[in-house]
Amino acid sequence: MFANNQLLTSINLYDSYIEKIPDRTFANNHVLKTLSMSYGTNEFSVNALSSCSSLQTLSISPALIEIKDETFSYLQSLKEVNFNGNSVMTKIGRAAFANCTRLASGVTIPSSVIEIGDQAFASTSIKSLS
């Protein structure tokens, strides 16, 4: 859909109702810096953001139930992850944010999360989770 697009620097889907972000939707977009998911996004495919080397800010939909294994891994410019306070998320998968080396600020996990997979935040610079 938007794969290999080198013009999009910011994507705000918040006011639209997009339930699923398919595989490789934004793959290889090397200038994308900000992605805000739609309020209704409840499924985000694992490779949707692969090789998005400039993504710095990610705002996650409150309707997203699970972050699958390795979904946001290797987003090496990612500095900020925002979870909506009304989140229904129950699981953050294995290595979901692994190797996001610039992710350093404290991440506030939604209170609805009951499972965090092994190495979910491995090789990041996060000092605290709450």
KACORDA-V819863 format. One record per residue. N is the residue number from 0. SS is DSSP state (H for helix, E for strand, - for the rest). PSI is psi in degrees with one decimal (* if undefined). Layout:
N:SS:PSI  N:SS:PSI
This chain:
0:-:-61.1  1:-:13.1  2:-:143.9  3:-:16.6  4:-:123.4  5:-:20.1  6:-:-27.2  7:-:117.9  8:-:-20.7  9:E:137.0  10:E:123.1  11:E:105.0  12:-:6.9  13:-:-37.5  14:-:1.4  15:-:166.9  16:-:88.2  17:-:113.0  18:-:-38.2  19:E:133.7  20:E:108.1  21:-:167.4  22:-:133.2  23:-:21.3  24:-:-45.5  25:-:15.5  26:-:144.2  27:-:28.0  28:-:100.4  29:-:-0.4  30:-:-7.1  31:-:123.0  32:-:-27.1  33:E:133.5  34:E:121.8  35:E:118.6  36:-:156.0  37:-:149.5  38:-:-32.4  39:-:2.3  40:-:114.3  41:-:-1.3  42:E:129.8  43:E:113.0  44:-:149.3  45:-:-44.3  46:-:14.8  47:-:-31.7  48:-:18.1  49:-:136.3  50:-:28.7  51:-:79.6  52:-:-13.3  53:-:-1.2  54:-:122.9  55:-:-32.1  56:E:131.8  57:E:120.7  58:E:118.7  59:E:136.0  60:-:139.9  61:-:-17.4  62:-:-9.2  63:-:118.5  64:-:-34.2  65:E:138.7  66:E:113.9  67:-:163.4  68:-:130.0  69:-:15.5  70:-:-45.1  71:-:18.7  72:-:152.0  73:-:24.8  74:-:82.2  75:-:-13.5  76:-:-4.4  77:-:122.2  78:-:-25.3  79:E:132.3  80:E:123.5  81:E:122.4  82:E:136.8  83:-:141.0  84:-:-19.7  85:-:24.5  86:-:143.7  87:-:10.9  88:-:136.5  89:-:-17.2  90:E:137.2  91:E:115.3  92:-:172.1  93:-:130.3  94:-:28.6  95:-:-39.0  96:-:19.9  97:-:141.8  98:-:23.4  99:-:78.3  100:-:-22.5  101:-:-2.8  102:-:104.1  103:-:-29.2  104:-:159.3  105:-:138.3  106:E:128.7  107:-:111.0  108:-:133.4  109:-:142.9  110:-:-17.7  111:-:-14.0  112:-:126.2  113:-:-7.8  114:E:130.7  115:E:121.9  116:-:162.6  117:-:138.2  118:-:28.5  119:-:-33.7  120:-:29.4  121:-:143.8  122:-:37.8  123:-:179.4  124:-:18.5  125:-:132.4  126:-:-21.2  127:-:147.0  128:E:140.4  129:-:*
